[in-house]
Amino acid sequence: MRTDLDRLTDILEAIEQIEKYANKGVEVFEADELIQTWMVKHLENIGEACRAMSSALRIAHAEIPWEDIIRRGLI
């Protein structure tokens, strides 16, 4: 069974992957459908990991907009 720590690690890894291409700029992003798909997939991964977090963790860190992240990640 995956733990909250596993899911937090997944989120950090997804952010690292997004940053690889986000740093290249908007022009590169807009010109390459593969990069767009890559980033969307990692955003989905972030949303899914947040959705799977325990209620205890979400309550303990209520300052994080969990529902917004989940909604945006699952679009």
MODELLER restraints for C-alpha pairs under 7 A, 6 or more apart:
rsr = mdl.restraints
at = mdl.atoms
rsr.add(forms.Gaussian(group=physical.xy_distance, feature=features.Distance(at['CA:4:A'], at['CA:53:A']), mean=5.64, stdev=0.5))
rsr.add(forms.Gaussian(group=physical.xy_distance, feature=features.Distance(at['CA:4:A'], at['CA:54:A']), mean=6.72, stdev=0.5))
rsr.add(forms.Gaussian(group=physical.xy_distance, feature=features.Distance(at['CA:7:A'], at['CA:49:A']), mean=5.26, stdev=0.5))
rsr.add(forms.Gaussian(group=physical.xy_distance, feature=features.Distance(at['CA:11:A'], at['CA:46:A']), mean=5.14, stdev=0.5))
rsr.add(forms.Gaussian(group=physical.xy_distance, feature=features.Distance(at['CA:11:A'], at['CA:49:A']), mean=6.70, stdev=0.5))
rsr.add(forms.Gaussian(group=physical.xy_distance, feature=features.Distance(at['CA:14:A'], at['CA:42:A']), mean=5.20, stdev=0.5))
rsr.add(forms.Gaussian(group=physical.xy_distance, feature=features.Distance(at['CA:14:A'], at['CA:45:A']), mean=6.97, stdev=0.5))
rsr.add(forms.Gaussian(group=physical.xy_distance, feature=features.Distance(at['CA:14:A'], at['CA:46:A']), mean=6.66, stdev=0.5))
rsr.add(forms.Gaussian(group=physical.xy_distance, feature=features.Distance(at['CA:18:A'], at['CA:39:A']), mean=5.58, stdev=0.5))
rsr.add(forms.Gaussian(group=physical.xy_distance, feature=features.Distance(at['CA:18:A'], at['CA:42:A']), mean=6.79, stdev=0.5))
rsr.add(forms.Gaussian(group=physical.xy_distance, feature=features.Distance(at['CA:29:A'], at['CA:35:A']), mean=6.04, stdev=0.5))
rsr.add(forms.Gaussian(group=physical.xy_distance, feature=features.Distance(at['CA:29:A'], at['CA:36:A']), mean=6.10, stdev=0.5))
rsr.add(forms.Gaussian(group=physical.xy_distance, feature=features.Distance(at['CA:43:A'], at['CA:73:A']), mean=4.97, stdev=0.5))
rsr.add(forms.Gaussian(group=physical.xy_distance, feature=features.Distance(at['CA:44:A'], at['CA:73:A']), mean=4.41, stdev=0.5))
rsr.add(forms.Gaussian(group=physical.xy_distance, feature=features.Distance(at['CA:44:A'], at['CA:74:A']), mean=5.29, stdev=0.5))
rsr.add(forms.Gaussian(group=physical.xy_distance, feature=features.Distance(at['CA:46:A'], at['CA:73:A']), mean=6.16, stdev=0.5))
rsr.add(forms.Gaussian(group=physical.xy_distance, feature=features.Distance(at['CA:47:A'], at['CA:69:A']), mean=5.81, stdev=0.5))
rsr.add(forms.Gaussian(group=physical.xy_distance, feature=features.Distance(at['CA:47:A'], at['CA:70:A']), mean=4.22, stdev=0.5))
rsr.add(forms.Gaussian(group=physical.xy_distance, feature=features.Distance(at['CA:47:A'], at['CA:73:A']), mean=4.03, stdev=0.5))
rsr.add(forms.Gaussian(group=physical.xy_distance, feature=features.Distance(at['CA:47:A'], at['CA:74:A']), mean=5.80, stdev=0.5))
rsr.add(forms.Gaussian(group=physical.xy_distance, feature=features.Distance(at['CA:48:A'], at['CA:70:A']), mean=6.76, stdev=0.5))
rsr.add(forms.Gaussian(group=physical.xy_distance, feature=features.Distance(at['CA:50:A'], at['CA:66:A']), mean=6.55, stdev=0.5))
rsr.add(forms.Gaussian(group=physical.xy_distance, feature=features.Distance(at['CA:50:A'], at['CA:70:A']), mean=6.15, stdev=0.5))
rsr.add(forms.Gaussian(group=physical.xy_distance, feature=features.Distance(at['CA:51:A'], at['CA:70:A']), mean=5.95, stdev=0.5))
